[in-house]
Structures are given as C-alpha cells and as structure tokens.
Amino acid sequence: MYLPGLGDYLMLNRVIVFEHDRRIGCEPTPGDARTAQCAGLQVRASPGYSWGFELHPRADTTVVTEAFDCTQAAQGIRDNVQDGQRWLPAMHQALERLAALVEST
C-alpha cells in the first residue's frame, strides 16, 4: 500500500466476513515491523477497523457499496482517520476504478 508521507507499506488482510455474491469484509493488520511501528501495533495485531464491500444485484447490474468501520479502533486511530471520513475520496476512487473495469469487459 502507499500513503503520502509514509510511502510504501505492507498490510495483511484477513477475511472476516464472506457471503458469496453478497459481501466480503477484511481486517487489515500491519504486515511488517516498520508498518507496525508506524501504526503503534504489533505485526498482525488488529487495529480495530475493517473494510468491506456489499453487492446488491439489481436487474442487469450490481450496486456495490464500500464500507469502513472503525468503531472498535483506539481513539487515536479514529482521530487520525477522522472516524473514517479521511478515506471517502479513496473509496470513491476505488469504486470508480471497479466500475471502469467491469464496464470495459
């Protein structure tokens, strides 16, 4: 992964929710010592947040919703990500890229 000011960093994603053709959710954890140190966690330690996608079939299309849940994260993490608001532009970009990939096939 990459963040300005941090550069490249390694995260591992553990699938915590999976419902075929309906939803998938994962819990990212620091994947190496440098990333863990920056996050103030241990390698593979849960930061208390998760990402996920929900799929809603509609006639000949599927509506995809991306979600970020940081309600179980430490207050410092929640403050840093502005209770998830910080990720909204990246989430919009991810959904736009997904739509472009699907529409090009």
Rosetta silent file (secondary structure, phi, psi, omega in degrees, C-alpha in Angstrom):
SEQUENCE: MYLPGLGDYLMLNRVIVFEHDRRIGCEPTPGDARTAQCAGLQVRASPGYSWGFELHPRADTTVVTEAFDCTQAAQGIRDNVQDGQRWLPAMHQALERLAALVEST
SCORE:     score description
SCORE:     0.000 S_00000001
   1 L     0.000  172.201 -178.019    0.000    0.000    0.000 S_00000001
   2 E  -146.655  137.173  170.997    1.043    3.636   -0.222 S_00000001
   3 E  -134.948  135.964  173.939    0.350    6.824    1.706 S_00000001
   4 L   -57.610  140.803 -179.463    1.925   10.223    1.057 S_00000001
   5 L    87.061  -23.621  178.267    4.317   10.997    3.876 S_00000001
   6 L  -110.517  -35.565 -177.061    4.690    7.306    4.745 S_00000001
   7 E    85.345 -156.747  179.368    5.494    5.810    1.366 S_00000001
   8 E   -71.593  141.408  176.286    5.041    2.126    0.600 S_00000001
   9 L  -150.040  161.483 -173.718    3.971   -0.076    3.487 S_00000001
  10 L  -109.742  125.018  173.874    2.777   -3.644    3.979 S_00000001
  11 E  -123.626  144.010  174.262   -0.666   -4.621    5.278 S_00000001
  12 E  -106.518  141.341 -179.589   -2.122   -8.121    5.534 S_00000001
  13 E  -115.632  120.758  177.197   -5.865   -8.590    5.083 S_00000001
  14 E  -101.674  122.147  178.867   -7.717  -11.268    6.999 S_00000001
  15 E   -69.506  124.302 -178.941  -11.170  -12.034    5.603 S_00000001
  16 E  -113.866  -15.878  177.927  -13.668  -11.715    8.460 S_00000001
  17 E  -141.923  131.223  174.856  -16.937  -11.760    6.503 S_00000001
  18 E  -149.251  123.801  175.454  -17.733  -13.629    3.318 S_00000001
  19 E  -136.170  107.259 -173.668  -21.087  -14.282    1.748 S_00000001
  20 L   -45.515  129.006  178.610  -20.785  -15.454   -1.873 S_00000001
  21 L    61.534   14.508 -178.546  -22.055  -12.828   -4.353 S_00000001
  22 L  -129.139  -48.575 -178.853  -23.221  -10.624   -1.452 S_00000001
  23 E  -164.584  154.821  174.110  -20.391   -9.292    0.691 S_00000001
  24 E  -144.614  139.061  178.236  -16.782   -9.538    1.740 S_00000001
  25 E  -138.434  145.558  179.921  -15.051   -7.832    4.626 S_00000001
  26 E  -136.466  157.232  176.477  -11.487   -7.847    5.809 S_00000001
  27 E  -113.919  109.486  178.605   -9.449   -6.699    8.747 S_00000001
  28 E   -76.722  141.743  177.446   -6.132   -5.191    7.691 S_00000001
  29 E  -134.114  150.873  178.432   -3.186   -5.722   10.030 S_00000001
  30 E   -57.731  134.076 -175.151    0.405   -4.461    9.873 S_00000001
  31 L  -100.084   -8.658  177.715    2.453   -6.862    7.773 S_00000001
  32 L  -150.208  171.679 -174.275    5.971   -5.956    8.798 S_00000001
  33 H   -62.661  -40.348 -179.704    7.895   -4.331   11.652 S_00000001
  34 H   -62.628  -46.657  179.769    8.119   -0.892   10.003 S_00000001
  35 H   -64.631  -42.724  179.297    4.385   -0.725    9.345 S_00000001
  36 H   -61.010  -42.747 -179.942    3.581   -1.996   12.832 S_00000001
  37 H   -62.253  -44.336  179.308    5.845    0.623   14.397 S_00000001
  38 H   -61.900  -34.900 -178.759    4.202    3.428   12.388 S_00000001
  39 H   -86.090  -10.491 -177.091    0.769    2.186   13.484 S_00000001
  40 L    71.624   30.400 -178.790    1.819    1.680   17.097 S_00000001
  41 L  -128.979  175.453  171.633    0.835   -2.001   16.876 S_00000001
  42 L   -90.713  158.783  174.828    2.483   -5.398   16.661 S_00000001
  43 L   -57.462  133.660 -179.732    2.832   -7.244   13.350 S_00000001
  44 L    68.579    8.764  178.766   -0.526   -8.893   12.566 S_00000001
  45 L   -80.844  139.668 -179.402   -2.204   -7.079   15.509 S_00000001
  46 L   -69.568  129.666  174.717   -5.750   -5.880   14.911 S_00000001
  47 L   -84.790   -5.889  179.086   -6.109   -2.110   14.652 S_00000001
  48 L    86.949   17.358  175.518   -9.842   -2.461   15.392 S_00000001
  49 L  -132.612  164.102 -179.212  -11.147   -1.494   11.977 S_00000001
  50 E  -144.725  156.940  174.992  -12.398   -3.283    8.902 S_00000001
  51 E  -116.759  152.789  175.668  -13.137   -2.679    5.223 S_00000001
  52 E  -162.568  165.034  177.081  -15.840   -4.324    3.223 S_00000001
  53 E  -129.279  134.071  172.796  -17.898   -4.440    0.069 S_00000001
  54 E  -113.531  137.706 -179.142  -21.590   -5.249   -0.200 S_00000001
  55 E  -112.206  128.274 -178.728  -23.092   -6.347   -3.515 S_00000001
  56 E  -124.151   98.679  179.060  -26.734   -5.616   -4.311 S_00000001
  57 E   -62.449  134.577  178.036  -27.970   -7.222   -7.562 S_00000001
  58 E  -138.162  105.752  179.639  -30.422   -5.001   -9.457 S_00000001
  59 L    49.981 -111.500 -176.399  -31.870   -6.360  -12.710 S_00000001
  60 L  -101.664   20.506  179.757  -28.903   -6.432  -15.121 S_00000001
  61 E  -141.863  173.546  175.868  -26.432   -4.649  -12.837 S_00000001
  62 E  -132.020  128.123  175.741  -24.969   -4.834   -9.339 S_00000001
  63 E   -89.152  127.214 -178.447  -24.729   -1.909   -6.944 S_00000001
  64 E  -110.913  129.687  177.180  -21.500   -2.062   -4.922 S_00000001
  65 E  -118.125  130.679  176.041  -21.148   -0.311   -1.573 S_00000001
  66 E  -103.097  138.905 -178.609  -17.799    0.040    0.169 S_00000001
  67 E  -132.581  147.234  174.692  -17.735    0.424    3.947 S_00000001
  68 E  -128.138  126.104 -178.631  -15.109    1.260    6.564 S_00000001
  69 E  -122.140  114.366  179.967  -15.862    0.556   10.229 S_00000001
  70 L  -117.401   21.439 -176.479  -13.530    1.940   12.865 S_00000001
  71 L   -64.245  -23.180  179.973  -15.893    1.806   15.848 S_00000001
  72 L   -98.588    2.745 -178.596  -13.643   -0.717   17.635 S_00000001
  73 L   -80.292  157.445  175.494  -10.395    1.163   16.933 S_00000001
  74 L   -62.145  152.270 -177.029   -8.443    3.108   19.526 S_00000001
  75 H   -57.688  -36.301  178.187   -9.368    6.774   19.774 S_00000001
  76 H   -61.221  -40.327  176.936   -6.000    7.815   18.297 S_00000001
  77 H   -67.211  -45.897  179.670   -6.677    5.778   15.159 S_00000001
  78 H   -59.862  -40.141  177.565  -10.235    7.105   14.933 S_00000001
  79 H   -64.894  -43.541 -178.483   -8.948   10.663   15.256 S_00000001
  80 H   -61.368  -36.497 -179.432   -6.262   10.054   12.616 S_00000001
  81 L  -100.007   10.284  178.577   -8.803    8.794   10.074 S_00000001
  82 H    52.192   49.250 -177.287  -11.467   11.286   11.183 S_00000001
  83 H    50.827   35.702  176.254  -13.807    8.405   12.079 S_00000001
  84 H    96.113  -17.015 -177.737  -13.425    7.103    8.532 S_00000001
  85 H   -62.152  -29.351 -179.964  -14.132   10.371    6.723 S_00000001
  86 H   -60.545  -28.616 -175.481  -10.498   10.586    5.653 S_00000001
  87 H   -87.254   -7.746 -175.576  -10.971    7.516    3.441 S_00000001
  88 H   -55.553  -47.393  178.710  -14.010    8.759    1.482 S_00000001
  89 H   -59.081  -42.210  179.374  -12.054   10.125   -1.529 S_00000001
  90 H   -65.774  -36.269  178.643  -10.049    6.882   -1.810 S_00000001
  91 H   -66.523  -41.800  176.937  -13.235    4.834   -1.505 S_00000001
  92 H   -61.553  -42.971  178.845  -14.881    6.823   -4.306 S_00000001
  93 H   -63.119  -41.517  179.499  -11.800    6.294   -6.479 S_00000001
  94 H   -62.204  -42.959 -179.918  -11.787    2.545   -5.780 S_00000001
  95 H   -68.158  -36.223  176.314  -15.451    2.251   -6.758 S_00000001
  96 H   -65.130  -41.065  177.509  -14.857    4.298   -9.918 S_00000001
  97 H   -64.484  -41.170  178.322  -11.941    2.003  -10.880 S_00000001
  98 H   -62.250  -45.569  178.802  -14.093   -1.049  -10.226 S_00000001
  99 H   -60.700  -42.875  179.976  -16.904    0.351  -12.387 S_00000001
 100 H   -63.666  -39.487  178.251  -14.456    1.116  -15.213 S_00000001
 101 H   -64.357  -44.520 -178.364  -13.054   -2.419  -15.067 S_00000001
 102 H   -67.498  -42.166 -178.266  -16.497   -4.006  -15.157 S_00000001
 103 H   -69.490  -22.002 -178.515  -17.763   -1.724  -17.920 S_00000001
 104 L   -84.953   -7.341 -178.982  -14.716   -2.437  -20.105 S_00000001
 105 L   -93.498    0.000    0.000  -15.367   -6.198  -20.188 S_00000001
